[in-house]
Amino acid sequence: MDEDEYLDRDETGGAPMDGTAQRLALLTSEEAHDLLRLLLTVAQEEGPMSPEANRLAKEIAARIPSEN
């Protein structure tokens, strides 16, 4: 999806909003843990995105409950 392309509200099940505002979607706990695992994988590899992935993984890990 391009930056200028937005999903139709009916497609996402989201609440109506002003046309100039962007909606910040919340992740489910499962999605947050999936994203954390992905970021940790990228962070462990030697590459240009490793430092940023590591930083974001720490931010997300600090904000979500542990997986039980």
TIVO-2410 file (N, C-alpha, C; in nm, 3 decimals):
# residues 68
REC num residu      c1      c2      c3 atome chaine
REC   1      M   0.084  -0.117   0.000     N      A
REC   1      M   0.000   0.000   0.000    CA      A
REC   1      M   0.089   0.124   0.000     C      A
REC   2      D   0.060   0.219  -0.086     N      A
REC   2      D   0.135   0.343  -0.092    CA      A
REC   2      D   0.097   0.431   0.026     C      A
REC   3      E   0.186   0.529   0.055     N      A
REC   3      E   0.157   0.620   0.166    CA      A
REC   3      E   0.026   0.695   0.144     C      A
REC   4      D  -0.004   0.728   0.018     N      A
REC   4      D  -0.123   0.806  -0.012    CA      A
REC   4      D  -0.248   0.721  -0.022     C      A
REC   5      E  -0.234   0.590  -0.014     N      A
REC   5      E  -0.345   0.498  -0.029    CA      A
REC   5      E  -0.396   0.456   0.108     C      A
REC   6      Y  -0.522   0.476   0.136     N      A
REC   6      Y  -0.578   0.441   0.266    CA      A
REC   6      Y  -0.687   0.337   0.248     C      A
REC   7      L  -0.700   0.248   0.345     N      A
REC   7      L  -0.806   0.149   0.341    CA      A
REC   7      L  -0.940   0.215   0.364     C      A
REC   8      D  -1.039   0.162   0.300     N      A
REC   8      D  -1.176   0.208   0.320    CA      A
REC   8      D  -1.218   0.171   0.461     C      A
REC   9      R  -1.286   0.261   0.530     N      A
REC   9      R  -1.331   0.237   0.667    CA      A
REC   9      R  -1.414   0.110   0.676     C      A
REC  10      D  -1.496   0.084   0.576     N      A
REC  10      D  -1.579  -0.036   0.579    CA      A
REC  10      D  -1.495  -0.163   0.568     C      A
REC  11      E  -1.380  -0.154   0.501     N      A
REC  11      E  -1.292  -0.270   0.486    CA      A
REC  11      E  -1.223  -0.303   0.619     C      A
REC  12      T  -1.192  -0.204   0.700     N      A
REC  12      T  -1.116  -0.225   0.822    CA      A
REC  12      T  -1.204  -0.241   0.945     C      A
REC  13      G  -1.331  -0.204   0.935     N      A
REC  13      G  -1.419  -0.211   1.050    CA      A
REC  13      G  -1.393  -0.100   1.150     C      A
REC  14      G  -1.319   0.003   1.108     N      A
REC  14      G  -1.284   0.113   1.197    CA      A
REC  14      G  -1.395   0.214   1.212     C      A
REC  15      A  -1.380   0.298   1.310     N      A
REC  15      A  -1.478   0.403   1.337    CA      A
REC  15      A  -1.463   0.515   1.235     C      A
REC  16      P  -1.570   0.588   1.207     N      A
REC  16      P  -1.559   0.700   1.114    CA      A
REC  16      P  -1.463   0.804   1.170     C      A
REC  17      M  -1.392   0.873   1.079     N      A
REC  17      M  -1.299   0.975   1.124    CA      A
REC  17      M  -1.291   1.086   1.022     C      A
REC  18      D  -1.239   1.195   1.065     N      A
REC  18      D  -1.220   1.310   0.979    CA      A
REC  18      D  -1.127   1.271   0.864     C      A
REC  19      G  -1.154   1.320   0.744     N      A
REC  19      G  -1.075   1.285   0.627    CA      A
REC  19      G  -0.931   1.330   0.634     C      A
REC  20      T  -0.899   1.429   0.716     N      A
REC  20      T  -0.762   1.478   0.725    CA      A
REC  20      T  -0.681   1.406   0.832     C      A
REC  21      A  -0.746   1.328   0.916     N      A
REC  21      A  -0.677   1.259   1.025    CA      A
REC  21      A  -0.639   1.118   0.981     C      A
REC  22      Q  -0.525   1.071   1.030     N      A
REC  22      Q  -0.486   0.934   1.006    CA      A
REC  22      Q  -0.519   0.851   1.129     C      A
REC  23      R  -0.563   0.729   1.107     N      A
REC  23      R  -0.600   0.640   1.217    CA      A
REC  23      R  -0.478   0.562   1.261     C      A
REC  24      L  -0.451   0.560   1.389     N      A
REC  24      L  -0.344   0.481   1.446    CA      A
REC  24      L  -0.406   0.349   1.492     C      A
REC  25      A  -0.381   0.244   1.416     N      A
REC  25      A  -0.437   0.113   1.449    CA      A
REC  25      A  -0.360   0.052   1.565     C      A
REC  26      L  -0.432  -0.014   1.654     N      A
REC  26      L  -0.369  -0.083   1.765    CA      A
REC  26      L  -0.343  -0.227   1.726     C      A
REC  27      L  -0.233  -0.280   1.773     N      A
REC  27      L  -0.200  -0.419   1.747    CA      A
REC  27      L  -0.261  -0.508   1.854     C      A
REC  28      T  -0.299  -0.627   1.814     N      A
REC  28      T  -0.339  -0.725   1.914    CA      A
REC  28      T  -0.212  -0.771   1.985     C      A
REC  29      S  -0.229  -0.836   2.098     N      A
REC  29      S  -0.113  -0.889   2.171    CA      A
REC  29      S  -0.034  -0.986   2.083     C      A
REC  30      E  -0.106  -1.071   2.012     N      A
REC  30      E  -0.041  -1.168   1.923    CA      A
REC  30      E   0.038  -1.097   1.813     C      A
REC  31      E  -0.021  -0.994   1.753     N      A
REC  31      E   0.049  -0.918   1.649    CA      A
REC  31      E   0.173  -0.848   1.704     C      A
REC  32      A   0.162  -0.794   1.824     N      A
REC  32      A   0.276  -0.727   1.886    CA      A
REC  32      A   0.390  -0.825   1.911     C      A
REC  33      H   0.358  -0.944   1.957     N      A
REC  33      H   0.461  -1.045   1.981    CA      A
REC  33      H   0.522  -1.095   1.850     C      A
REC  34      D   0.440  -1.107   1.745     N      A
REC  34      D   0.492  -1.144   1.613    CA      A
REC  34      D   0.589  -1.038   1.563     C      A
REC  35      L   0.551  -0.912   1.578     N      A
REC  35      L   0.637  -0.802   1.536    CA      A
REC  35      L   0.766  -0.800   1.617     C      A
REC  36      L   0.756  -0.825   1.746     N      A
REC  36      L   0.875  -0.829   1.830    CA      A
REC  36      L   0.970  -0.940   1.785     C      A
REC  37      R   0.916  -1.058   1.756     N      A
REC  37      R   1.001  -1.169   1.707    CA      A
REC  37      R   1.069  -1.132   1.575     C      A
REC  38      L   0.996  -1.069   1.486     N      A
REC  38      L   1.053  -1.027   1.358    CA      A
REC  38      L   1.165  -0.926   1.379     C      A
REC  39      L   1.141  -0.827   1.463     N      A
REC  39      L   1.243  -0.726   1.490    CA      A
REC  39      L   1.367  -0.788   1.555     C      A
REC  40      L   1.348  -0.881   1.645     N      A
REC  40      L   1.462  -0.947   1.709    CA      A
REC  40      L   1.543  -1.027   1.608     C      A
REC  41      T   1.476  -1.089   1.512     N      A
REC  41      T   1.546  -1.163   1.407    CA      A
REC  41      T   1.630  -1.070   1.323     C      A
REC  42      V   1.573  -0.957   1.283     N      A
REC  42      V   1.647  -0.859   1.204    CA      A
REC  42      V   1.761  -0.800   1.285     C      A
REC  43      A   1.738  -0.774   1.412     N      A
REC  43      A   1.841  -0.714   1.498    CA      A
REC  43      A   1.961  -0.806   1.515     C      A
REC  44      Q   1.939  -0.937   1.511     N      A
REC  44      Q   2.048  -1.032   1.531    CA      A
REC  44      Q   2.135  -1.051   1.407     C      A
REC  45      E   2.084  -1.009   1.292     N      A
REC  45      E   2.160  -1.023   1.168    CA      A
REC  45      E   2.249  -0.901   1.149     C      A
REC  46      E   2.363  -0.923   1.085     N      A
REC  46      E   2.452  -0.812   1.053    CA      A
REC  46      E   2.397  -0.740   0.931     C      A
REC  47      G   2.353  -0.620   0.949     N      A
REC  47      G   2.299  -0.545   0.837    CA      A
REC  47      G   2.270  -0.402   0.877     C      A
REC  48      P   2.237  -0.320   0.778     N      A
REC  48      P   2.216  -0.178   0.805    CA      A
REC  48      P   2.094  -0.149   0.894     C      A
REC  49      M   1.998  -0.242   0.898     N      A
REC  49      M   1.877  -0.219   0.977    CA      A
REC  49      M   1.887  -0.279   1.118     C      A
REC  50      S   1.994  -0.349   1.148     N      A
REC  50      S   2.009  -0.415   1.279    CA      A
REC  50      S   1.996  -0.319   1.396     C      A
REC  51      P   2.067  -0.207   1.397     N      A
REC  51      P   2.056  -0.117   1.512    CA      A
REC  51      P   1.914  -0.061   1.532     C      A
REC  52      E   1.849  -0.026   1.422     N      A
REC  52      E   1.713   0.029   1.432    CA      A
REC  52      E   1.615  -0.080   1.477     C      A
REC  53      A   1.630  -0.201   1.425     N      A
REC  53      A   1.544  -0.312   1.466    CA      A
REC  53      A   1.563  -0.341   1.614     C      A
REC  54      N   1.685  -0.334   1.661     N      A
REC  54      N   1.714  -0.358   1.803    CA      A
REC  54      N   1.648  -0.250   1.889     C      A
REC  55      R   1.658  -0.126   1.848     N      A
REC  55      R   1.598  -0.016   1.922    CA      A
REC  55      R   1.446  -0.033   1.929     C      A
REC  56      L   1.384  -0.063   1.814     N      A
REC  56      L   1.239  -0.080   1.811    CA      A
REC  56      L   1.195  -0.202   1.891     C      A
REC  57      A   1.274  -0.310   1.886     N      A
REC  57      A   1.241  -0.429   1.964    CA      A
REC  57      A   1.239  -0.397   2.113     C      A
REC  58      K   1.336  -0.319   2.158     N      A
REC  58      K   1.339  -0.280   2.300    CA      A
REC  58      K   1.218  -0.195   2.337     C      A
REC  59      E   1.180  -0.103   2.248     N      A
REC  59      E   1.064  -0.017   2.273    CA      A
REC  59      E   0.936  -0.100   2.284     C      A
REC  60      I   0.919  -0.193   2.192     N      A
REC  60      I   0.797  -0.274   2.192    CA      A
REC  60      I   0.796  -0.369   2.311     C      A
REC  61      A   0.909  -0.430   2.340     N      A
REC  61      A   0.917  -0.523   2.453    CA      A
REC  61      A   0.883  -0.455   2.585     C      A
REC  62      A   0.916  -0.327   2.597     N      A
REC  62      A   0.889  -0.252   2.720    CA      A
REC  62      A   0.740  -0.216   2.732     C      A
REC  63      R   0.666  -0.224   2.621     N      A
REC  63      R   0.526  -0.178   2.622    CA      A
REC  63      R   0.424  -0.290   2.619     C      A
REC  64      I   0.467  -0.412   2.595     N      A
REC  64      I   0.368  -0.521   2.587    CA      A
REC  64      I   0.390  -0.620   2.701     C      A
REC  65      P   0.282  -0.683   2.745     N      A
REC  65      P   0.296  -0.784   2.850    CA      A
REC  65      P   0.371  -0.905   2.796     C      A
REC  66      S   0.437  -0.976   2.885     N      A
REC  66      S   0.510  -1.094   2.841    CA      A
REC  66      S   0.414  -1.200   2.791     C      A
REC  67      E   0.464  -1.281   2.701     N      A
REC  67      E   0.383  -1.387   2.642    CA      A
REC  67      E   0.383  -1.507   2.737     C      A
REC  68      N   0.268  -1.557   2.774     N      A
REC  68      N   0.260  -1.671   2.866    CA      A
REC  68      N   0.201  -1.791   2.799     C      A
***
